[in-house]
Amino acid sequence: MSNASIQTLHDALNSLRDGDINVAAFCTAWRAQSDLLKRLPPRYEEVAEDLLGRLEAGSLFTEESCSFSQEDLLNNLAVWLHKAEKTLV
């Protein structure tokens, strides 16, 4: 089950980077993986929520006027995902 959740997160990340989904759909997909988050140490959920919140806030502004770089946040989420995978092994 966790492999499916991990794959869902990878797919959502790729879809957002490719422009196939918007930030709201991306965040919804990530937050829907509550079974995965429950299997990880509590800090993982805190960090993911912080990154998702900044991503949502940043999506309200143009890239130039926002202090959050969407690409940097997506890279941080990719690192989070990699670490989560390692933790679940």
N, C-alpha and C positions, 0 to 999 in steps of 0.2 A: 504494500500500500504506500509506503514512503517513497518507493521508486516512482510511482505514478505522480505523487505530489511534487517530487523534485523535478520530474519531467514537465509537469504543468508550469512550474515556475520558470524553467529554462525556456519553454515555448512562449510564455507571456513576455519574458525579457526580450527574446528575439523578435516577437511580433511588434513590441513597442519600438524597438530600434529600427525595424523595417517600415514603421509607419502604418502597420496593419490595424493597430488598436490605439486608443488614446490613453492618457495617463489614468483617467478614472477607471477604465476597464482593466488596465494593468493592476492598479491597486486593489480592485475588487478581486481579481484572480489570486493575487498574493495573499490577501486576508482570508480568502475562502479555504486556505490550506491549514485550518486550525488543528487538524489531526497531526500534521507534521510539526507545527509549532509546539504542541504539547509533548512531543517526543524529544525536543531539544531543551537544553538548559534555558531557564527563564530569560537570561540576558539576550538570547537570540531574538526573542519576540520584541524586547525593548529596542534593540538596535534596528530591526526591520521596520518597526513602526515609526521610529525617528526618521529613517531614510524615506519611507513612503510619505510621511507627512511633509517633509521638505520637498519631495518630488511634486506632491499635489499643490503646495504653496507656490512653487516655482512655475507650475503650469498656468497659473493665473496671470503671469506677466510674460512679456517678451523676453527672450534670452538676454538682451542687452540690459534690461532694467532689473533683472533679478540677481540676487547675490548667490543663488544656487545654480550651478551648472548641471543641466540635465544629464549630460554625458558623464560627468564625474559621479553623480548620484547613481546612475545605471552601472557604472564600473564598480562602485562600492557595493551595490546589490549583487553583482556578479561574484565579488569576493565573498560576500556573506553566504551566497548559495554554495560556493566551493567549500567553505569551512563547514557549513551545515552538512553537506554530503560526507565530508571526512568524519564529522562527529557521529554520524549515524552508522558508519561502517562497523 
